[in-house]
Amino acid sequence: MSEIQNDSSQIVAECTVVTDTTLKSSEIPSEANVPTTQDLSERSEILSKRKQKKILKMAKWQEMKKIKRQKQREKQKERRATEVKLGIIGPSAKRKKLKANKMDESPNLVTVAIDFDYDQLMLDKDIGKCSKQMLRVYTENRKSKMPIQLHFTSIRENSRIKNSLSRNDGYANWDVKIHEKPYFDLFDHSSIVYLTSDSDHVLDELDPKAVYIIGGLVDHGHCKGESLQRAEEKGFKTARLPLSEHIEMKTRSVLTIVHVFEILLRVSEGKPWKKTLLEVLPQRKFNPEGKKRRKKDETGSQGNKDDDDTSSENENKDESMCEEKISENSMSTI
């Protein structure tokens, strides 16, 4: 009987170890940490067939991604070679011009820094959207004849935003000044101007001696006033873009990171504010049809009250969601 009990206890212990390993290995890895095929063969006995297929598919996709990219580059080289032989001005000439547009050689002295100290307040999908916007920001600055002095701050090691940016091909070679330190440890405090739509001060003209900070936050309105609060706590100057002073806005004055940067870039090149806003902002922001719909809504008194109640409820929900994110992150750091 004692031998049977010992054997049963060993079987129970082995079962508990297997269940613990299944719980740990059941998590599907992200694109940044995709396991190799050798690792998958060792874990094949633990994972279910469905999860094995998903992970194998992701691993194969990661392996084939570099091969496809290399084939695309070879095709582009062949196409450029044929264009040179035929005497056609191809994209190679444009590429050389783009490489010549360096920030250090630019006459544009306006400095813009993207503050990425919001990593803990964003979801994984928002981190990905923020990374895509940074690719567009870099592209717009590189295409400009007068690129702005662009900085990425608070890009900390092993942070989610850095891992997401690193997935872009050639990120390490971007003509951008990347810093691990926050912006307030890099620039003179008297020159810092934090741009936020909640500020009471209007940015009438760009000062080449100032450093304009754009919050690298994609939160869909959950953390309203977060950037203004942070800037005021540190005693920095704040400002908002002169949107309502030049065009009649039909929606919220909150813009994406790309739109804010492109507006600053065009104005620094010498374009007037109104022309820049009409070219950069999407038409839905100042569409006349939106004004008609708004007037119709204002005619209904009961419906208007309901809209006000629901909007206030949504604002309270957004503030509570932001507070929950901050509390969860503070607990995790503790």
Long-range contacts (C-beta under 8 A, 24 or more apart in sequence): 18-46, 21-46, 22-46, 22-47, 26-51, 28-54, 28-55, 28-58, 29-55, 29-58, 31-58, 31-62, 31-167, 32-163, 32-166, 32-167, 34-58, 34-59, 34-62, 35-59, 69-169, 98-142, 98-143, 101-142, 101-143, 101-144, 101-145, 101-147, 101-175, 102-147, 102-175, 103-141, 103-147, 103-148, 103-149, 103-150, 103-175, 103-176, 103-177, 106-146, 106-147, 106-148, 106-149, 107-146, 108-144, 108-146, 108-147, 108-148, 108-149, 108-268, 108-269, 109-149, 109-208, 109-209, 110-148, 110-149, 110-206, 110-208, 110-210, 110-212, 110-264, 110-268, 111-148, 111-149, 111-151, 111-187, 111-208, 111-210, 111-211, 111-212, 112-148, 112-149, 112-150, 112-151, 112-211, 112-212, 112-213, 112-214, 112-261, 112-264, 113-150, 113-151, 113-152, 113-153, 113-183, 113-186, 113-187, 113-211, 113-212, 113-213, 113-214, 114-150, 114-151, 114-152, 114-153, 114-213, 114-214, 114-215, 114-216, 114-257, 114-261, 115-153, 115-154, 115-182, 115-183, 115-194, 115-213, 115-214, 115-215, 115-216, 115-227, 116-152, 116-153, 116-154, 116-155, 116-159, 116-161, 116-216, 117-153, 117-154, 117-182, 117-216, 118-215, 118-216, 118-217, 118-219, 118-223, 118-226, 119-154, 119-156, 119-159, 119-160, 119-161, 120-325, 120-326, 120-329, 121-217, 121-219, 121-223, 121-226, 121-322, 121-325, 121-326, 121-329, 122-160, 122-217, 122-218, 122-219, 124-160, 126-218, 126-219, 126-220, 127-160, 127-161, 127-164, 127-218, 128-164, 129-218, 130-161, 130-164, 130-216, 130-217, 130-218, 130-257, 131-161, 131-164, 131-165, 131-167, 131-168, 133-218, 133-256, 133-257, 133-258, 134-165, 134-216, 134-257, 135-168, 136-258, 137-257, 137-258, 137-261, 138-174, 138-175, 138-176, 140-258, 140-261, 140-262, 140-265, 141-175, 141-176, 141-261, 141-265, 142-175, 144-265, 144-269, 145-269, 146-268, 146-269, 147-175, 147-265, 148-261, 148-264, 148-265, 148-268, 149-177, 150-175, 150-176, 150-177, 151-176, 151-177, 151-178, 151-179, 151-183, 151-186, 152-176, 152-177, 152-178, 152-179, 153-179, 153-181, 153-182, 153-183, 153-186, 154-179, 154-180, 154-181, 154-182, 154-183, 155-179, 155-180, 156-180, 161-216, 183-211, 183-213, 184-234, 184-236, 187-211, 189-234, 189-235, 189-236, 192-236, 192-237, 193-236, 193-237, 193-238, 193-239, 194-227, 194-228, 194-230, 194-231, 194-236, 194-237, 194-238, 194-239, 195-238, 195-239, 195-240, 195-241, 195-260, 196-227, 196-228, 196-231, 196-238, 196-239, 196-240, 197-240, 197-241, 197-252, 197-253, 197-254, 197-255, 198-224, 198-225, 198-227, 198-228, 198-240, 199-228, 199-238, 199-239, 199-240, 200-240, 201-237, 201-238, 201-239, 201-240, 202-239, 202-240, 202-242, 202-245, 203-239, 203-240, 203-241, 203-242, 204-242, 206-264, 206-267, 206-268, 212-264, 214-257, 214-260, 214-261, 215-257, 216-257, 218-257, 219-322, 221-252, 221-254, 221-318, 222-318, 222-321, 222-322, 222-325, 223-318, 223-322, 223-325, 224-315, 224-318, 224-319, 224-322, 226-322, 242-273, 243-277, 245-273, 246-273, 246-274, 246-277, 247-274, 247-277, 247-278, 247-281, 247-285, 247-286, 248-286, 248-291, 249-285, 249-286, 250-284, 250-285, 250-286, 250-287, 250-290, 250-291, 250-294, 251-284, 251-285, 251-290, 255-281
